[in-house]
């Protein structure tokens, strides 16, 4: 029987939206109706990917980030606003469930997108949130807070493999929550390797994440463009924009948004890839059998941990943003294969509702 499925990606950058793409595609292939509740860049991105679907604008909490290397105090100050937003979000979800006869909710890291009326699933790879060493004492408090919200859901999906080698390391191992948990393999909109092609770009820079750090890193790339030989492609993660900057260096090519076909084409023609190292970007790279030079967003402990962990594994290289030099980018080989489980997981859950 056809079901109405509500998909709710977090609006902190594009990563949570991009990894919902394989879920949405699979649900549509299985013959179900998909409704998407999102805001800002994720909304714009998914509207371009799935123009025929029903969309609901669902504002979400959006923290403000500092221009410095530590985000902790900015985030702590935003907690009261976050709690208010989670309540508003939950109230809006309950209305959407009634108005659209929703049968199942799949929330990617949105705390308030659950309902007691229907089966609600929470997706995260960050079960154990990392904190700065100077604030190690806050670790149990932060993670208790997170798991309190996770446990409001009926089931937890972790986009990683359960055994080794895992992509998320201690971020999602072990799975110590009260609700049913499944490791569902890597979620990516790409399902096959990208074959090498004639290289026309020496560098591909994939920007992502919240402001102002997204723009700060973009400015660093532009300032260093004259120091390297070869062309530079920049994916700006700005699907809501039409125009690109008109004062770029002659060897820089801007792309506000690229669809899957264009993404694969430019990746195949790029010799070296530089990216933030957000988890969704890493899953995409694994699936196309490419690796990258990682430059974590300053103060984002998740990205900093992943960059260090995956460099130790020999899968990626990284450096801190303050030390970044485009001319020093070196890329190691990669050998980590995906396990696609999402179709089986979705079929099983839909049989139960």
N, C-alpha and C positions, 0 to 999 in steps of 0.2 A: 504494500500500500504506500502511495506517495506521502511523504512527510514534509512539513515545513521546518526548515532548519535555519536558525539565526546564528550568524557568524559575527563576532565582535573582537576586532583586533585593537590592541593598544595603539595610541597615537604618538608614541615617542619615536620619531623617525619612521622609516619605511619597513624595517625588518619584520615586524610582527605581521604586517599586511602581506609581504611577499611570501612568507611561509604559510599563510592561509590559502595561497593560490592552489597548491595540490589538493588540499582538502575540498575546496569549492569545486574544482574540476571533477574530483572523484564523486562527490555528491550529485553533481549534474549528470555524470555518466551513469549513475545508478538510478536516475529518473526522479530525483527529488527536487523540491523547490527550495531555493536558497535566498535568504534575505540578509543583507549586510548592514550592520549598524556601526558607523565609523565617523571619523571627523578629520578635517585638515588633510595633510598629505596622504595618509592611508586611504581616505575617502576618494580623493582625486585619482590615486593610483588604481584602486580597484574598479572605479567607474570606467577607466580606460581599458582595463583588462576584461571586464564583464559588463559591457554597456547595456545589455538587455535585462539585467537583474534589477530587483527592487532594492533601493538604498534608503536608509533612514539616517539622518544626521544625529549622532549621539555624542555630544561634547564630553570630553574626558579630562581628567586632571593632567595638567602639563606643568611639570616643575620648571623653575627657572634655574639655569646653570650659570656659574660664575665664569669669568674669563681666566681665572687662575687655575692652579693645578689641583686644588681641593674643592670638592663639591659638597662636603659633608654638612657644613653649617648652613648653606643655602637650602639643602634638602630638609634638614631638621626644622628650619623656620617654616617650611611649607607644609608640615604635617597637619596642622589644624585645617587648612584649606583642603588638603587631600581627603581627610575624613568626611568633611562636608560633601565633597564631590562624590565620594563612593556611595553615600546615602542617596544623593540625587540620581546617580547612575542606576542604582538598584531599583529605585522607584520608577524610573523611566522604563527599565527592562520589564517590570511586572505589567506595565501598561501595554508594552509592545507584545508581550506574550498573549494578552487578552485580545488585543486589536487584530493580530495577524494569525491567531490560532497556532502558535508556535508549538512544535512537538519536541524540539531538542535545541539546546543552546551550547555553542562551542565558543568559549572566551579565551582569547590569547592574551594572558597577563592582565586582563581588566578585572579588578577586584570586585566590582559591583554587579557584574553581568551574570548573576545566577538567579534562580527562581525555585521556590518550594513547589511550584505547580508542575514543573516539567524537569526532565533529566538535564543536568547542567554539568558541562565538562570544562575543566581548566587546563590550559596548555602553558607549561613553562619549562625552561631548561635550567632555571636558576632556583633550585630548591633550597640551596644553602648559600644565602647572600654573603658575599665577602665584604669585609669592612677594612678600613685602613688600620695598619698596625698600631697607630697611636690611639685608636678607638676600639681596641680588641675587646674591651669590657662590654661594649654594646652588642657584640655578636649574638648572644642568646636572646636579647630583647628584640633586636631587629628580626631575627628568624622566627621567634615566637609570634610576633605581629603578622609576618607573612603567612605562616602556616595556619594561623587563626582564620584568615580569609580563605585560604585554600580549602580548609576543612568545611567551609560552607557549601562547597560543590559536592557532586555525587562521585566524580571520578577525576583523576589526574592523568594527563598524557604528557610524557617527557620525550621530546624530539631528540633522542640519542639511542645508542645501543646499551644494553644492560651490562655487558661484559667489557673486556679490554680487547683492543684499544678503543677507548671512548673519546668523544670529541669534547665533552664538557668537563671531564675530570670530576673533581670533588664538588662542582657546582650542583650536580644532580645525582650524586652517589654518596651515601645510600638514599633510597626513597623511604623516608621515615615519617609519613603522614598517616592519618587515620583512615582516609578514604581509599578506595580501590585505585591502584596505580598501574599504568602500562608504559613501558618503553616502546615507542612506536617507530624507531628508526629516524633517520634524518629527513626533515621536511624541506623540500626544495621544489621550485617551479621547473627545474631542469632534471631530466631523467636519463640523460646519456652524456658521454664524454664529448668534448668539443675537439674536433680534429684540427691539427695545426694547419695554418695557411701562411701565405706570404706576409711577412710582418711589415706593416706600414706605420705602426705606433711603437715607439720604444718603451713608452710607459702608458699604462691605463690606471688612472686614479679614480677609485670608487668612493665618493663622499657619502656620509650617512650621519645619522644621529641628530641630537638637538642643537639648537643655537644657544650661545654664540659660537660654540666650538666648531661647528660645521664650517662656518664662514672663516673662522680664524685659520683652520687648516687649508682651506681653499686659497686663502691669501698667501700662505707660506709656499704652496705649490707654484703659484703665479710668480712670486718674487724669485724663485729659484729656477724658473723655466729657462732663462738665458744661460744658465750654468751647464746645461746638458745638451748633448747632440741628439737629434731625432725629434719626432713629433710626440705630443702628449695629448691623450684623450682624457677628458674629465666627465664622469657621470656625476651630475650635481644633486641628484635626489630631490628635484624640484618639479614634480609633475604638474603642480598648479600654475607654473609659469609658462609663458609662450616665448617671450624674448630672452635672448642670451646676452651676456655682456658684450659690448662692441669695442672694447679697448684691450682685448686679450693680446698677448704676444703672438707673433706670427706662427709659432710652432705649437700653439695650444688650440684644441678643438673642444668646444663645450657641447654637452648634451644634457638638457634639463631632465629629460625622461627618455628611457629606451624600453621598447617592448622586448619580449623574449627573443625574437628573431634578430633584432639589432644587437642585443646584448651578446648573443652567441657569436655574431659576425665580428664585432669589435674585439671581443676576447680572443678569438682565433687569430686576429691580426695584430695582437699586442704581445710584445716580448716579455715585459715585466708588469706585474700588477701590484698596486699599492692600495691598501684599504684600512679602515678603522679596526676591523677584527670583531665587529658585532657578530653574534652567533648565527644569525640568518645568512649573513654574507659568507661565513665560513662553511655553512651547509651547502650553499650554492657552489662554492669553489670545489668542495669535495666531490659533488655530484658530476661536475664537468672535468674532474681530474686535473685541476689547476691549483696552484698555491699562490701565496702572495707575501708581500712584505707588510707587516702589521704595524700600525701606528695608533695605539689605543687613545681614546678620548681622555684627556687629563682628568683624573679624579674619578673616572668610571672604573671601580674596582673589578667589576666583572670582566671588562675588556682587558684590563691590565693582567688579571690572573690568567685568562685564556691565552694571551700573547706569550707570557712566560712559560706556561704549561706546554703549549704546542711547540714552542721553540726548543724546550728541553727534550721533547719527543722527536725532534728533528724534522717536523712537518712544515714549519714556517720559520721565518726570521722576523725580528721586531726591533724597534727602538722607541724611546720616548719622543713625544712631539718636540720638546725643547732641543733635542739632539738631532732632529731629522735633517738629512741631506739627501736630496733626490739622486744626486750623482753616486751615492754610496749604496743604493738599493741592490741587494743580492737575493736571489731566489733559490731555495733548496728544492730537491725532488719531493714528491708526495706519494704516499702509498697507504691510503685509508679508504676502504670500499664501503659504500652505503648498503643499507638493508631497507628496502621499501616495504613497509607494513601497513600503510595507511588505508589501503582499500579493504584489507581483511578486518582491520580494527573498526572501520566505519560500518561494514556489513554486519559485524557482530552486534554493535551497539544499536543499530537500527532495527534489528530483529527483536530487541528487548523492549522497545517503546511502542 
